[in-house]
Amino acid sequence: MWNGDFSGKISKQYKGLELFGIDNSEKMISVARRRSDLINFKIADAEKIPFEDSSFDLITIIDAIYYFQDKEALLKECSRLLKTNHRLFIFYPAIDLLPKFILKQIQFTSRLFFYNSEEYSIFPKVKELKKMADMFNFKIDANKIKMMHRFIIFTKK
């Protein structure tokens, strides 16, 4: 999905929610604003989001966790922002399930996949996320694969 698509779909399906979208790119926020005027979009770094502690019931990271250099800082910030017993939802391609020779074939034959062999390491391993979850007061409620994407649901303890 493209910037703002997921939030836009949520805002249409569940009327009355107060939704926020964060990106550190002014250009991506501009794209997202054109897609939905029902969402409060802000330019901010995900490791320093300008909201009070325990401000959110749900945080979603959709096809983006691999962009963050400091995933620990990101999860720490999510823990700070979430209310106790509320959820963090992370969604990203399950690249780790594919053998490298298949990934190389996909890279050569598909315009949808743009990863090169150096980029494979940017996709977090579940073991790595579990370790960070423990560090920042989360428990993993679900870890599912659907259509080559990983869905992980964390609950803040």
N, C-alpha and C positions, 0 to 999 in steps of 0.2 A: 504494500500500500504506500501511497505517497503522503507527504506531510499533511496532517490534519484529517485524513480520510477516516481513520479509526474513531477519533474524537467526534468528527461530524456525524458518523453513523450512530454513535452512542447518544449524541444530543438529540437526534431525530427520533430515536426509538424510546428514549426515556426522558420525556419532557420535564422541565423544572429542575434538572440537575445543574449545579454550578460546576462547570468544567474549566480546567486550565490546561494550556499546552505550553511547553517550554522547549526552546531550542536556542543554541548560542549563535545561530546564523540569522541575521536580519532578513536575508533573502528567503530562507526557508519559512520564517514566520510570515513573511509577506505572502508566500504561496498558500500557506495554511489559512490565513485570514480571508483570502479570496474564496476558499472552499467552504468556510463556515463563519458566519457572523454571530453564532450563538456561544462561542467559546472565547474565553479570555486568554489570549496568547501573550507570552512575555519572552523577551530575549534575556536569557540567563544561562550561566554554566550549571550543568546538572550537579556538580559537586558543591555549589553554593547557591541554592535556590532561595529567593527573597520572600520566604513565608515563615510564619511563627512555627514553633515546635508543635507537633500533634495537630496539624491543620487539615490532614486529609484522611478520608475513609479508604481510598483506593489510589494506588499509583501504578501506571502501566508504562512499560518500556517495550515498545513494539519495533522490532527490527532495528535496534539501535545499540544494544549493549556492547557490541563489538567495536563501536566507535570510541568508547571511553578508554583512555590510557590508564586511568586509575579507577578500576572497578571497585576497589575497597572503599575509596572516598565516595563513590556513587551510592553504594549500599549503605554506608554510614549516614549519608544525607537522607536517603529514603527512610531509614529507621527513625531519624530525627523528625521527619515530616509526618509520618504515619501515626495514627491513633493506635493505642494498644488493641490487640485482637482484630486489627484490620489488615488488608492484604496488599501485597506487591505482586504484580503479574508481569512476567518477562517472557517474551516471544522472540525467537530467532531461528535461523536455519540450522538444522542439526547436521552440520557439515562433518562433525566427528564420527558420524555413522558410516560415512562412505570411505572406502579405501582410496588412497591417493591416486592410484592408476585410473579409477573411475572419475575422480575430480579433474584430473588432467584431460580426460576425454571430453568431459562436459565443458571445460574451459575452451577447448578447441572447436566445439560444435554448436555452442549455444550462446546467443547474445544475452540471455537472461542471467548467466553466471559470469561474473567478471573477476573472480578471485584467482590470484596466482598462488603458487606454492608457498610463498612467504606469508601471504595473508591468512592461511589456514589457522595459524596460531592465534589470531585475534578472536576467534570464536571460543567463548569460555567453556571449559569442561565442567560437567555437572559436579564432579568432586571439588573443583575449585569454588564453585558457587555455594556448595554445602558448607565448606569451611568458612567462607565469608559470612554466610547466613548465621552460623553459630557465633561468630565474632560480634555481630551487630543485632543480636536479639531477635532473630527470625527462626522460624521452623518451616521446613518445606512440607506443604500439604499435598502437592501434586507435582509430578514430573512425567509428562506425557509427550509422545511423538505422534504427530498427525501430518500426513503429506510432507514428510521431510522437514517439518518444523518442530522445534521443541517448545513446549509450554510449561513453564514452571510457576507455581503459585506458592508464595511465601505468606506466612502470617506473622505479624509482629507480636512477640510474647509480652 
